[in-house]
Amino acid sequence: GWSDGFGGAQSSGKGKSKGKTNEKRNEIPEGAQFFVGAISHVAPDRGFSKIECPDCGHEENVYVNASVAAPTMFSTGDVVAFMLHVSPKGQPQASAPIFKLAGNPPNGEVPGFGEYMGTITRTLPNGTGAFLECPALEAEHGVEPYIHSSVMQKS
């Protein structure tokens, strides 16, 4: 499954953001396109990571600023899904939020997004699982969606 949590740091209340958080920035726009790639470089001391993504349409790797996703959250080879934008200098950059694959895809399949996306609303004691907010999935099955611990990343 995919895990979120890479939306960058919240504001300290100083500077240009005037105390606002990045909550609005982390919203996923209707019809957003996500790309799947692998972390190719991690530089926590320099505040960035890079993603190798041949399907992005750019020859160079995708830049991930620490304000979008903390480099300490990644290891080389991690599979991630992200939205893409191009900087004023023409360089590919990832936009928040970034999703990191937790678990292994079955039979070596290329990971991708499923039909539904949701938000974890609560986890169960001892890491046994979690419940999601996903109105479409709940409407289809008539119960609150649940993720078993076997498909959740252990931290």
C-alpha positions as CSV (number, residue, x, y, z in Angstrom):
1,G,0.0,0.0,0.0
2,W,1.0,3.6,-0.3
3,S,1.7,5.8,2.7
4,D,1.6,9.5,2.9
5,G,3.3,11.8,5.4
6,F,5.8,13.5,3.1
7,G,4.1,16.9,3.0
8,G,7.0,18.8,4.4
9,A,7.3,20.7,7.6
10,Q,4.6,23.0,8.9
11,S,5.3,26.7,9.3
12,S,7.0,28.0,12.4
13,G,4.8,31.1,12.3
14,K,7.7,33.2,11.0
15,G,8.4,34.5,7.5
16,K,6.2,34.7,4.4
17,S,3.5,32.2,5.5
18,K,2.3,34.3,8.4
19,G,1.7,31.3,10.6
20,K,-0.3,29.2,8.1
21,T,0.4,25.5,7.6
22,N,1.0,23.8,4.4
23,E,-2.4,22.0,4.6
24,K,-3.8,23.6,1.5
25,R,-0.7,22.9,-0.5
26,N,-1.0,19.2,0.3
27,E,-4.5,18.9,-1.2
28,I,-4.7,16.8,-4.3
29,P,-6.3,18.7,-7.2
30,E,-9.1,17.0,-9.1
31,G,-7.7,15.0,-12.0
32,A,-4.1,15.3,-10.8
33,Q,-1.6,13.1,-12.6
34,F,0.8,11.0,-10.5
35,F,4.0,9.5,-11.7
36,V,5.8,6.5,-10.1
37,G,9.5,6.5,-9.7
38,A,12.4,5.4,-7.5
39,I,14.5,7.5,-5.2
40,S,17.9,7.7,-6.9
41,H,19.7,10.1,-4.5
42,V,19.2,11.3,-0.9
43,A,21.1,14.3,0.4
44,P,19.7,15.3,3.9
45,D,22.7,17.5,4.6
46,R,21.9,19.5,1.5
47,G,18.1,19.4,1.9
48,F,17.0,17.4,-1.2
49,S,16.3,14.1,-2.8
50,K,16.0,13.0,-6.4
51,I,13.7,10.6,-8.1
52,E,14.4,8.5,-11.2
53,C,11.3,8.5,-13.4
54,P,11.6,7.6,-17.1
55,D,7.9,8.1,-17.6
56,C,8.0,11.8,-16.6
57,G,9.2,12.9,-20.0
58,H,12.4,14.5,-18.7
59,E,15.9,13.1,-19.1
60,E,17.2,14.4,-15.7
61,N,16.0,13.0,-12.4
62,V,13.1,14.8,-10.6
63,Y,14.2,17.2,-7.8
64,V,12.5,16.9,-4.4
65,N,13.1,19.9,-2.0
66,A,13.1,19.2,1.7
67,S,10.0,21.5,2.0
68,V,8.1,19.0,-0.1
69,A,9.5,15.8,1.5
70,A,12.1,15.4,4.2
71,P,15.1,13.5,2.6
72,T,15.5,11.6,5.9
73,M,12.2,9.8,5.1
74,F,13.8,8.1,2.0
75,S,16.4,5.5,1.1
76,T,17.8,4.9,-2.3
77,G,15.5,2.6,-4.2
78,D,12.3,3.5,-2.4
79,V,9.3,3.6,-4.8
80,V,7.3,6.8,-4.6
81,A,4.4,8.4,-6.4
82,F,4.2,12.2,-6.9
83,M,2.8,15.0,-8.9
84,L,5.2,16.9,-11.2
85,H,5.8,20.5,-12.0
86,V,8.6,22.2,-14.0
87,S,10.6,25.0,-12.4
88,P,11.1,28.3,-14.1
89,K,14.5,27.0,-15.1
90,G,12.9,24.1,-16.9
91,Q,13.8,21.4,-14.3
92,P,11.4,18.7,-13.2
93,Q,10.4,19.0,-9.6
94,A,8.0,16.9,-7.4
95,S,5.0,18.6,-5.7
96,A,3.6,17.7,-2.3
97,P,2.2,15.3,-1.3
98,I,4.6,12.4,-2.1
99,F,3.5,8.9,-1.4
100,K,6.0,6.1,-0.6
101,L,5.2,2.5,-1.3
102,A,5.0,0.4,1.8
103,G,5.3,-3.3,1.2
104,N,6.2,-5.1,-1.9
105,P,4.1,-5.3,-5.1
106,P,2.9,-8.9,-5.8
107,N,4.9,-10.9,-8.4
108,G,7.3,-8.0,-9.2
109,E,4.5,-5.9,-10.7
110,V,5.1,-2.3,-11.4
111,P,3.3,-0.4,-8.6
112,G,0.6,2.1,-9.3
113,F,-2.4,3.7,-7.8
114,G,-5.6,1.7,-7.3
115,E,-9.1,2.9,-8.0
116,Y,-9.5,4.5,-4.5
117,M,-7.6,6.9,-2.3
118,G,-8.2,7.6,1.3
119,T,-6.8,9.1,4.5
120,I,-5.9,7.1,7.6
121,T,-8.3,8.3,10.4
122,R,-7.1,6.1,13.2
123,T,-4.7,3.2,13.9
124,L,-5.4,0.3,16.1
125,P,-3.2,-0.6,19.2
126,N,0.0,-2.5,18.7
127,G,0.0,-1.6,15.0
128,T,-2.5,-4.3,14.0
129,G,-4.2,-2.1,11.4
130,A,-5.9,1.2,10.6
131,F,-9.2,2.6,9.4
132,L,-9.5,5.0,6.4
133,E,-11.7,7.8,5.3
134,C,-12.8,7.0,1.8
135,P,-16.4,7.8,1.1
136,A,-16.6,6.1,-2.3
137,L,-15.2,2.8,-0.9
138,E,-17.4,3.0,2.2
139,A,-20.5,3.6,0.0
140,E,-19.6,0.6,-2.3
141,H,-19.0,-1.9,0.6
142,G,-21.1,-0.4,3.3
143,V,-18.4,-0.5,6.0
144,E,-15.5,1.8,7.0
145,P,-12.4,0.8,5.0
146,Y,-9.7,-1.1,7.0
147,I,-6.0,-1.7,6.3
148,H,-4.4,-4.8,7.8
149,S,-1.0,-4.4,9.4
150,S,0.5,-6.8,6.8
151,V,0.2,-4.1,4.1
152,M,1.2,-1.1,6.4
153,Q,4.8,0.1,6.7
154,K,6.2,-0.5,10.1
155,S,8.0,2.4,11.7
